[in-house]
């Protein structure tokens, strides 16, 4: 089994040197490069294609958030990203995860802890891969329910929603990390980015709520609809459709 290839993007050169030495000392990890600003980080991520990137959120030229946004727009093969941040505010950490980071760690941190997290996210896809052959009956029911809800088949989000529900039906653990597990899984299958998947799902759901039978939708999703949003979140929608397929309307 080849080592996990790690790129470091941080403008603290002493920290980069320290982490590079620790990574090189681990037989299952490989240090493949360092970037000291966001633009260089983006270029190296695209050129080197590392498995895991340690990405500082505060860097010259492009900060970590901008790097994540650029990766999403470019739709390149995305590595797992561990965000390094000195700020632990909930809104910031949620944004980091929403943009596709697999994990975040707050500075200062113990090197041993970071190495453990690199191994965890580097092996995440294989641990979480669902059964490769979906139950044909489940797939038929998902297609029928999405049609009844009013998700047009020509919408990009239709295929994403169908596959996301099937993944959750086969391995519900994906709901424990929609932005860090489910979106990246769907994105990898379709050769796109987690951010594109998230937006396409939202557009498809919003279309159904703007054009579908509201009474019928409320009968299915009433308990999942927040009063201020008026429609379920992506994760609530996926979870509810999976429950309806697995348990039927008795769960309504």
N, C-alpha and C positions, 0 to 999 in steps of 0.2 A: 504494500500500500504506500503510495507516494506521500510525502509530507504535505502539510497544509501551507500554501504559499501566502506570505503575509507582506503587505505594503504598509508603510507607516507614513502618514501625512500629518506633520506637526512642525510648527516653526521653532519649537524649543529643541535646539540641536543636542543639548546634553541629554534630554529625555529620549530623543531618537536613538542616540548612541547606546544608552542604557538598555532600551527595549530591543534594539537590534542584537545586542550581545546575548540577551536572555533568550531571544527567539532562536538564534543560531546554536545556542547550547542545548536546545531541546531537539532530540532526534526526530520527532514527529512534526516539527515545524521548520519552515525555511523563510528567511528574510530575503525578499526579492527587490527591495528598493525603498527609497525615502524621498518625500517631497516636502518642501519647506514653505510652500504657499498653495493656495487653492487652485490656481491655474495649472501649476506643475502637477498637482495631485490628479486633476482631471485627465491630463495628458497621459500620465503614467498608468492610471487605471485602465484607460482605453488600450494603451500599447502593450502593457505587461499582462493584463488580465489576471490579477491575483485572485486567490480564493477568498481572502479576508483582507479588509482595509481597516486600519486603525486611523480614524478620521477626527482630527481636532476640530472643534466647532468655531474656534476663533483663530483665523489665519489671515495673512495679507492677501490682497488681490481678490480672492474669493473665499468667503467663510464656508464652514462645513455645510450649513443649510443650502447655500448656493450650489455647492458641489453636488449635493444630493438632488437638487432640482435640475441641474444640468444633466446629470446621468439619466434622470427620468425622461427628460425631453429628447435626449439623444437615442434612447431605447437601445443602448448597447447591452451586451451580456453583463449583468450586474454582479459584482462580488457581494459577499456578505460584508456588512459594514458594522463595526463597533464604534460608536461615537464617543469621543473623549471630551468631556465638558467640565467646566468649573462651576457651572450653574445647574442647580437641581430643581428649578421651578417646574411645576407640573405641566404648564402650557408649552414650555419649550421642549421638555422631554417627549410629550405627546406628538408635537410637530416632527421631531426627529424620527420617531417611530412611524408616523404616518407617511413620511417621505421614503420609507423603505429600509431604515437602519434595523438591523437585527437585535441590537442591544446597545445600551449606553452605560458608561461608567464614569463616575464623578471623580475628578482630581482632588486631592492626591489619592492614589490607589496603590495597593500592593501588587508587585509584579507577578507574584504567583497567582493571584486572583485573575489578573488580565490574561495570563497564559491559559488558565482554565476556561475562561470565557471564549478565547480564540478556538480552543478545541471544541467547545460546545456548539458554537455557531458554524464552525467549519464542517461539522458532521451532521448538521441539523436536517438537511434535505433527506439524507438516507434514513435517518431515524423516523422521520415523519411521513415518508412516502406511503400513500394509501394503497389498497389493493388495486392492481392495474386494470382489472376487468370489472366494470360496473355491472350491477345487477340489471339485466334488460328490463325487468318489470319496473324497477325504480326509475330508470332512465325514461321509460314511456310515461310514467306518472309525472315526472318532473316537467317533461315537454308539455303535457296536457295542462298542468297547473299554471305554468308560465303563460300559456296561451290564454287561459281563462282570466288570469290577472291582467293581461293586456300588454305583455312585453313583446314588441315586434321582433320577428326572427331576423330581420335584416340589421337590427341594432348590434353594434359590436358587443355591448354589454349582455346580450342574450346568451351567447356562447359562454361568456365568463360566468354568468349567473348559473346556467345549467351545470357547468362543470364544478363550480364552487359548491353547489348543493350536493352533487354526487360525491365529491371529496369528503364533505362533512358527514354524509350518510355512512361512508366507509370508515372514516376516522375522525370522530368528533373532537379530538385533541386540537384540530386546526382552528376551532373556535376560540381556543385559549390565546391565540395570537393572530388575529385576522390580518393585521398590517405587517406582522413579522414572519408569518408562516403561510397563510392562505393566499394572500395577494402575490407574494413572490413565487409560490408554486404555480399559480395560474399564469403569471407573467412569463415564467420560464417555458411553459408549454407552448405559448403562443408567440414567443420571441419578442416580448414587449417589456414594459417596466411595471412595477407594482403601482406606481402613481397613475399610470394610464388605466390599469385595471380598476383601481378605486374610482376614478372619474367616470369610466364607462358604466360601471355598476350603478353609480348614483344617477347618471343621466337616464338609464333604462327604468329605474324605480320611479324617478320623478315623472317620466312620461306616463307611466301607468297611473299615477295618482292625479295627473292633470287630465287624462283622457279616459280613464276606466270607470267602472261602476263603483262609486264610492261606498255604497251600502254593502256591496259584496266584499269589497276590500276590507271594510271595517269589520265585517263578520269573521274574516280570516285573521286580521292583524290587529284588531282593536286593542288588545292588551299590550301590544308592542309599540303603539303609536304614542309618542310624547305630545303633550298639549301644546308645546311651543313649536314643534317641528311639523306636526300634522301628517307625518309619514314615518315609517320605521327607518332606522339607520341601515346601512348595508349589512352589518353583521346581524342585526335583529331580523332583517328580511330573510337572509340565508338560513339562519337558525330556525325560523318559524316555518319556512317552506320545507326544510328537512324534517321537522317534527310532523308536519301535515302529511308528508309522504310516508313516514315511518309508522305514525300512530293513527292517522286519519283525522277527520273533523272532530272527533271526540275530545281532542285536546284544545279546541277553540274555547 
